[in-house]
Amino acid sequence: MIFLCFLEIIVSPINQLLTTLRFYACNRHQLGLGDFMGVHQSTMSRIISNVSAAIANLRPYYVKMPIAHERFQIQQDFYAISRFPRVLGCLNGSHIKTQSP
């Protein structure tokens, strides 16, 4: 008889988070990251999916959309600073190509 023994690989939560952040930042393939971490691509897929869902579930605590009467004031404040119309908020300061309004 042949017995197969599968070694369960446990990736710590901090390594799951760091790996997912590396995936976001470097836009690398799961296969390459899996090789880097020493896990299979399917494990990488589950890790990235689970961590992404956990981060998305934190949205209500950290992302607040302005209510109706706040929107107008925020738009005016942004316009006063940079003459950029109809802005409601900013993310991490990344530059994103936009079409001129």
N, C-alpha and C positions, 0 to 999 in steps of 0.2 A: 504494500500500500504506500501511496505517496501522500504525505501530509504537507499542506501548504500553510505557511505561517505568515500572516500579514502583520507587519509592524505598523502600528498606528502612529502617525506622525502628528504630534501636537505642536501647534504654532501658538506662542504666547500672544495674549491680546495686544501688547505693545508692539510686537513684531508684525501682527496683522495690520495694525493702524499705520505703522511706518511703511510697510510694503504697499499699502493702498495709496498713501500719500506719494510714494515714489512713482507708482503707476500713474497717478494724476499729473505729477510734475514733469515726468520724463516722457510721457506718451509712449512707453515701451510696451512690447508685446508680453502677454501673460506667460508665454513659454520661456522667454528670456528671463523674466523675473522669477519664474518658478525654478529655473536652473540656478539662478543666483541664490535663492532661498533654500534650495535642496528639496523642493516639493514638486509634485506633478502639476501640470497646467490646469487640470480640473480642480485641484485644491486651490490654486491661485484664483480661479474664477469664483469659487465659493467665498473665499476670503474677501475679495474685492466687492462682491455683491452684498455680503453681510455687513461689512464696514460701511459701505455706501448707504445702505438702508438705515443703519444706526445713526449716521451723520444726518441723513434726511429727517429722521425722527426728532432731531434736536432743533429743527427749524423754528417751531413755534416759540422756543425760548430765546432765540438769538436774532431772528429776522422779524421785524415789525413793519408792516406796510402802513403808511399813514392813512388816517381816516379822512373823510371828505374835506372837512374844514382845514386840516393840516396841509393838504396837498398844495393848495394855492399859495400858502405862505412859504412852503419849501421851494416851490418853483420860483417864486420871487427872489428868495434868498440866493439860490444858485445863479439866477440870472444876474443879480447884483454883483456877485463875485466874479463871474467869468463871461457874462453875456451869452451863456449857453442856455437856450430855451427848453422848457418842458422837462427838466431833470427832477426826479423824485428821490434819488439816492445814488450812492457810489459803492462799488465793491473794491477791494484791495488795490486800487490805483492802477490797474492794468490798462494799457492803451488798447482800445478796440477800434478798428477801422469803422467809421460810420459815414453814411451819406449825408452831405450837407442838407440841413432842413430847408 
